[in-house]
Amino acid sequence: MAQVPLSSLRISIRCFSLLLLLAAVASDLSAMAAVYEIRGHRGWGRKVGGWTVIPDAQSNKEVRNLGRFSVEEYNRGLRSAGDPPLAFSGVLSAIRQVVSGIKYRIRIAAVDSRTGDRRCFEAVVVVRLWLKDRGRDLLSFTPANG
């Protein structure tokens, strides 16, 4: 059996250690990139946790129920004493974001019960599906621009 010089063995161990370290770093970087971006049906670029448009928001039963819930919550607790109650008219558009649950940003049409004027509002609602009552919380309800 041939003798390998000790200095050569040290160099080989160092090279192997360096290659192992580089492979670990490259693996971590590719894993982080996979978490940051996912491949959607339209290609690369959708970010995990980003907002997604709900294309059929006007007719989507769940989104309409959340819009109605938002108006009811506004009437129940958020409106000022002098403000007239609102009547839910419909959903104009909606987007959603996966957080600890699903966060919806819904553009709502509502009718002022005093004047009959149609007004637009933006509601932000979080739904936690694992809770018994589906854990719906109205985070904000504000007049929308335009």
N, C-alpha and C positions, 0 to 999 in steps of 0.2 A: 504494500500500500504506500502510495506516494505521500510524502510530508508536504503540507501546505504551510507556507510561512505565516506566522502569527499576524504580521502587519497586513497581509493580503486578506486574511480572515476578518480583521477589524474593518477594513474598507468594505468588504462584502456585507457585513452586518449593518454598517452605516447606510450603504446604498439601499439595502432591503428595508431598513427602518424608514428612510426618507420616502421610498416608493409607497410603503404602507400608509404613511402619514398623508401623502398626496392623494392616495386613493380614498382615504377616509374624508378628507376635505372635499374632494370632488363629489363624493356620494352625498354629503350633507348639503352642498350647494344645489345639486339636482333635486334633492328632496324639498328644499326650501322653494325652489322654483315651481315645483309641482303643486305645492300648497298655495303659492301666490297666484298662480294662473291655472285655470282648468280648461280643458278643451270642451267647448260647448258644441251644439249642433251647427253653429255658424262659423266655427273655427276658433283660433286662439284669441285671447284677449279679455275674456270675462274674468273679473277678479272675484275671489272667494269673499263673501260678505258684501259684495257690491249690490247696488239697486238693480232690479230686473223689472222691465215693463210688463204689465199684465195686459195682453192684447185685447181680450174680450171683457174688459172691466165693466162696461155698461150693462152687460147681460150676465155677468158672473154672479151666481146666487150668493156665494160666500162674501164677495166684495160688497154687493148690495146690502147684505145683512149687516156688515161692518159699518157701512155708511149710515144706515138707519140707526144702528147702535150709537154712533157718534153724535147724531142729532139728538137722540133721546138723552144721552149723557149731558150734552150741552144744556138742553132744556131743564134737566133735573138739577144740575149743580153749578154749571159754569157761567150761565148768563146772569147779567146784572139785574137788579130788581126792576128797573125801568124798561129793560129790553123785552120786546114781544117774543113769545116762543116761535120756534121755527118748525116747519113741516118738511120732512124729507121729500125731495122731488126725484132725485136720481144720482147716479155716479157718472161723472164726466171722464175721469181717467184714474189710474192707480198704478203704483209701483210697489214692489216688496223687497225686503232685505232679510236674509236669514241672520238672526242674532241669537240670543237665548230665547228662542221662539221665533215668530215671524213678525217683523215690523212692516206695517202697511202705511203708505202715504197716499191718501185718497182725496181726490178733488171732487167735492160734493156740490150739487145744486139743491138749494133749499128755498122754501117760500116763506117770506115774512108774514106771519098770521095777521098782523095789524093792517099792513098796506097791500098785501098780495104781491109785492115785488119779489122777483126771483133773484137770489143772491148766490154767489159762489164762495165756498169755504174750503180750506185744506185741513184735513184731520190726520193725525198720526195715531195709529192704534197698534198695540202689541198684543199678539195672541200666543199664549203658551198652551200648546196642544195637550200636554201631559197632565194638566190640571183637570179636575172633575167638571167644572163649569167652563172649561176651555180658557179660563183666565184671561179675559179681554180687559185691557186697560186703555183708556183714552189718554194719551200723553199731551196732545194739544189740539185745539180747534180754533183756527184763525181765519179771518176773511182772506180770500185769495185775490191776487192781482189779476184783473182782466176777467 
